[in-house]
């Protein structure tokens, strides 16, 4: 959260503007609302480097130097950001940082810089991964924590490479402008990117234009609501020295800011689209859901959804809080509002009634269970047959590649099926892919959510490929959502997506927790530390990426390098441990490991030798155990490439 000079001022900047903006952030109360970064964009630098090859501030715009300016900003409890580009020149033709990464990073660190916005102008044609990694490595080597904001306009999929080069946020779009058309255009480009955001790593649809250009008061509030539900960076771009009270009230809305700042397990995403009426929702860490009812049309319209479609089904009643008026109300499940043109209503919705009975103990096919809600790109989501076309019941037997399935769900991107678990089902497993009726066409991504939290997502699956198995722990979750989105390669034509044999294993209700969120009694890993919610990488701490096992990505889990041992206290309070044990994809299909689950000196489970293509689903009874040890061992081929993941490691307690 903070402010950037570009949207309002472009190159018309100097140190007096930056100081006055810092003062305004304090005097308006924006600092207390969470806005702490004061970011200088392009045009801060002189036209040449100094005799030592270092960037230097423009002599008349910043005569006092950037170090003194950083001191001024820091003295007000704020942080200073700066700008450069991963090319030979910036967008305004000034010196940039390509092949000067080390000296520039060291210069910024010596000045006390806290954030770098790194643009894409002046690129001589070298790959983005190479250029952005060079700067990420240089920033890390300074020893100073500098937030790395990658701004390559969504080129070359920064949501994929960004976390691996040190980025904390990455632009997913071109530049925003201060118009409603620009806001909704950039919003549209966020669809399907939600899987790539995780705690500490965020998609960036560009800076806010609230208070600028032709945006009306209604559009300002809608813009702010949408960026907040997207978990996007809230970087202001207006003139804070003379901000109107109405604009300030939007920017300081504590309830809306709380939605943005809370990480409940997934980025907000579009869950319904009826033309001009859209519904966007984001899970909150307390179990509630924030929802935006958006009216893109030219006249006031009613926009509606349901608690079930938000992932909150199974309760007899719900509480709603209007985040713009503060009004509260109750509902049996319907959520609706009359929304002005280019406006948005925003609510926080919570279960407040009695919960329904969970599924009976045993195994269940999702196609045999009642669904809380479902949506589908063409026609209905089908039970035990393919999607085929738009008519209900017009499908054929499910088939992915050459594998047929008697049970399952035939869907078409974008789609969602919500199922009630009642906190009583501990595992879900399925095989996914594009149905054979699409031939070699179609490209989709499968995502599994528990209570709105992203549990796993697949690589893009295309027509003709063999199925990919997804297994997740569902212990403690009240609802399950099976979602299919477009693979972002060729539109949704032929995106016939199958959930083959989607199976739930259910028992007694309980509370679930991720092992990566619990205190570890000890942790030993052969290379580098055991990592929480990322792969092992190599030796440095936090150098891994999203845990990826055999084509499936897991936001939660433990990344180790065999031989390893992670010990977790259970104190006799837990009954089951579940995980997917496998070799991380970062080894490029190399490495072999044996996984063991040991508790109180007793080996409860030992896997066969696991390779990169043969992960195993682990489901172990730990009732009454005091300490759990997750152990990996090398095999006869030695330790090289033995990056061993306990993906989605979860306890039922």
HELIX and SHEET records of a PDB file:
HELIX    1   1 UNK A    6  UNK A    9  1                                   4    
HELIX    2   2 UNK A   15  UNK A   27  1                                  13    
HELIX    3   3 UNK A   30  UNK A   33  1                                   4    
HELIX    4   4 UNK A   66  UNK A   74  1                                   9    
HELIX    5   5 UNK A  101  UNK A  111  1                                  11    
HELIX    6   6 UNK A  128  UNK A  141  1                                  14    
HELIX    7   7 UNK A  158  UNK A  161  1                                   4    
HELIX    8   8 UNK A  162  UNK A  165  5                                   4    
HELIX    9   9 UNK A  180  UNK A  188  1                                   9    
HELIX   10  10 UNK A  194  UNK A  196  5                                   3    
HELIX   11  11 UNK A  217  UNK A  229  1                                  13    
HELIX   12  12 UNK A  240  UNK A  242  5                                   3    
HELIX   13  13 UNK A  245  UNK A  251  1                                   7    
HELIX   14  14 UNK A  254  UNK A  261  1                                   8    
HELIX   15  15 UNK A  366  UNK A  368  5                                   3    
HELIX   16  16 UNK A  436  UNK A  438  5                                   3    
HELIX   17  17 UNK A  515  UNK A  517  5                                   3    
HELIX   18  18 UNK A  585  UNK A  587  5                                   3    
SHEET    1   A 8 UNK A 202  UNK A 204  0                                        
SHEET    2   A 8 UNK A 169  UNK A 171  1                                        
SHEET    3   A 8 UNK A 147  UNK A 150  1                                        
SHEET    4   A 8 UNK A 115  UNK A 119  1                                        
SHEET    5   A 8 UNK A  79  UNK A  85  1                                        
SHEET    6   A 8 UNK A  37  UNK A  39  1                                        
SHEET    7   A 8 UNK A   2  UNK A   4  1                                        
SHEET    8   A 8 UNK A 235  UNK A 236  1                                        
SHEET    1   B 6 UNK A 269  UNK A 274  0                                        
SHEET    2   B 6 UNK A 277  UNK A 283 -1                                        
SHEET    3   B 6 UNK A 289  UNK A 295 -1                                        
SHEET    4   B 6 UNK A 343  UNK A 351 -1                                        
SHEET    5   B 6 UNK A 318  UNK A 322 -1                                        
SHEET    6   B 6 UNK A 328  UNK A 331 -1                                        
SHEET    1   C 2 UNK A 301  UNK A 306  0                                        
SHEET    2   C 2 UNK A 334  UNK A 339 -1                                        
SHEET    1   D 4 UNK A 362  UNK A 365  0                                        
SHEET    2   D 4 UNK A 496  UNK A 506 -1                                        
SHEET    3   D 4 UNK A 408  UNK A 412 -1                                        
SHEET    4   D 4 UNK A 382  UNK A 383 -1                                        
SHEET    1   E 4 UNK A 362  UNK A 365  0                                        
SHEET    2   E 4 UNK A 496  UNK A 506 -1                                        
SHEET    3   E 4 UNK A 425  UNK A 434 -1                                        
SHEET    4   E 4 UNK A 468  UNK A 473 -1                                        
SHEET    1   F 7 UNK A 371  UNK A 375  0                                        
SHEET    2   F 7 UNK A 415  UNK A 420 -1                                        
SHEET    3   F 7 UNK A 479  UNK A 486 -1                                        
SHEET    4   F 7 UNK A 443  UNK A 450 -1                                        
SHEET    5   F 7 UNK A 453  UNK A 458 -1                                        
SHEET    6   F 7 UNK A 552  UNK A 554 -1                                        
SHEET    7   F 7 UNK A 547  UNK A 549 -1                                        
SHEET    1   G 5 UNK A 371  UNK A 375  0                                        
SHEET    2   G 5 UNK A 415  UNK A 420 -1                                        
SHEET    3   G 5 UNK A 479  UNK A 486 -1                                        
SHEET    4   G 5 UNK A 443  UNK A 450 -1                                        
SHEET    5   G 5 UNK A 461  UNK A 462 -1                                        
SHEET    1   H 2 UNK A 398  UNK A 400  0                                        
SHEET    2   H 2 UNK A 403  UNK A 405 -1                                        
SHEET    1   I 4 UNK A 512  UNK A 514  0                                        
SHEET    2   I 4 UNK A 643  UNK A 652 -1                                        
SHEET    3   I 4 UNK A 557  UNK A 561 -1                                        
SHEET    4   I 4 UNK A 531  UNK A 532 -1                                        
SHEET    1   J 4 UNK A 512  UNK A 514  0                                        
SHEET    2   J 4 UNK A 643  UNK A 652 -1                                        
SHEET    3   J 4 UNK A 576  UNK A 583 -1                                        
SHEET    4   J 4 UNK A 616  UNK A 621 -1                                        
SHEET    1   K 5 UNK A 520  UNK A 525  0                                        
SHEET    2   K 5 UNK A 564  UNK A 569 -1                                        
SHEET    3   K 5 UNK A 627  UNK A 634 -1                                        
SHEET    4   K 5 UNK A 593  UNK A 599 -1                                        
SHEET    5   K 5 UNK A 602  UNK A 606 -1                                        
END                                                                             
